[in-house]
Amino acid sequence: MIFDRQSSIQVSPNPSAGAITISLEAIGTKEVLMSIYNMAGQRVYSSEMFQKFLDLSYLPKGIYFLSARKEGNVLWTEKVVK
């Protein structure tokens, strides 16, 4: 999916005990690299396709950053609390 910089993103529930839902306004369809990083900057999840639902139950409690990239450019980043 291609997102413009004005697109709104919502991650819920946030904080989450496990699964999260990602809602956003999207334009078109293209592959996007979805990643989750911990506070140390380590990537703990990666997918080359946009995922509307993510299960974070395997991660320890903490603060994470969910980001979407296309062609090396960061489209958006959202803080997620587990």
C-alpha positions as CSV (number, residue, x, y, z in Angstrom):
1,M,0.0,0.0,0.0
2,I,1.2,3.5,-0.6
3,F,0.5,6.0,2.1
4,D,0.8,9.8,1.8
5,R,2.3,11.7,4.6
6,Q,-1.2,13.1,5.5
7,S,-2.6,9.6,6.1
8,S,-3.9,9.0,9.5
9,I,-2.9,5.9,11.4
10,Q,-4.4,4.4,14.4
11,V,-3.1,1.4,16.4
12,S,-5.5,-0.1,18.9
13,P,-5.6,-1.1,21.6
14,N,-2.6,0.8,22.7
15,P,-1.4,-0.2,25.2
16,S,-2.0,-3.8,24.2
17,A,-1.7,-7.2,26.0
18,G,-1.3,-9.0,22.7
19,A,-2.9,-8.4,19.4
20,I,-3.2,-5.0,17.8
21,T,-5.2,-3.6,14.9
22,I,-3.7,-1.1,12.5
23,S,-6.2,1.3,10.8
24,L,-5.1,3.8,8.2
25,E,-6.0,5.7,5.1
26,A,-4.2,4.2,2.1
27,I,-3.8,5.1,-1.5
28,G,-3.1,2.3,-4.0
29,T,-1.5,-1.0,-3.4
30,K,2.2,-1.7,-3.2
31,E,4.4,-3.8,-1.0
32,V,5.4,-2.2,2.3
33,L,8.0,-3.4,4.8
34,M,6.4,-3.5,8.2
35,S,8.8,-3.6,11.2
36,I,8.6,-3.5,15.0
37,Y,11.6,-2.3,16.9
38,N,12.3,-2.5,20.7
39,M,13.8,0.4,22.7
40,A,17.3,-0.8,21.9
41,G,16.6,-0.4,18.2
42,Q,16.6,-4.1,17.5
43,R,14.0,-5.3,15.0
44,V,11.8,-7.9,16.7
45,Y,9.3,-8.3,13.8
46,S,9.4,-7.8,10.1
47,S,7.0,-8.5,7.2
48,E,7.1,-7.4,3.6
49,M,3.3,-7.1,3.4
50,F,1.0,-4.7,5.2
51,Q,-0.7,-6.5,8.1
52,K,-3.9,-5.2,9.6
53,F,-3.7,-7.4,12.6
54,L,-0.4,-8.2,14.5
55,D,0.0,-10.6,17.5
56,L,2.5,-9.2,19.9
57,S,1.8,-11.7,22.7
58,Y,5.3,-13.2,22.2
59,L,7.0,-9.9,23.1
60,P,7.9,-8.9,26.6
61,K,6.2,-5.9,28.2
62,G,7.7,-2.6,27.0
63,I,7.6,0.2,24.4
64,Y,8.0,-0.7,20.8
65,F,8.0,1.3,17.5
66,L,5.9,0.1,14.6
67,S,7.1,1.4,11.2
68,A,6.2,1.1,7.6
69,R,8.8,1.6,4.8
70,K,8.5,1.6,1.1
71,E,11.5,1.7,-1.2
72,G,13.7,2.6,1.8
73,N,11.6,5.6,2.9
74,V,9.9,5.6,6.2
75,L,6.2,6.2,5.6
76,W,5.2,6.3,9.2
77,T,6.2,5.3,12.7
78,E,3.9,4.7,15.7
79,K,4.8,4.0,19.3
80,V,3.1,0.8,20.7
81,V,3.0,0.0,24.4
82,K,2.7,-3.6,25.5
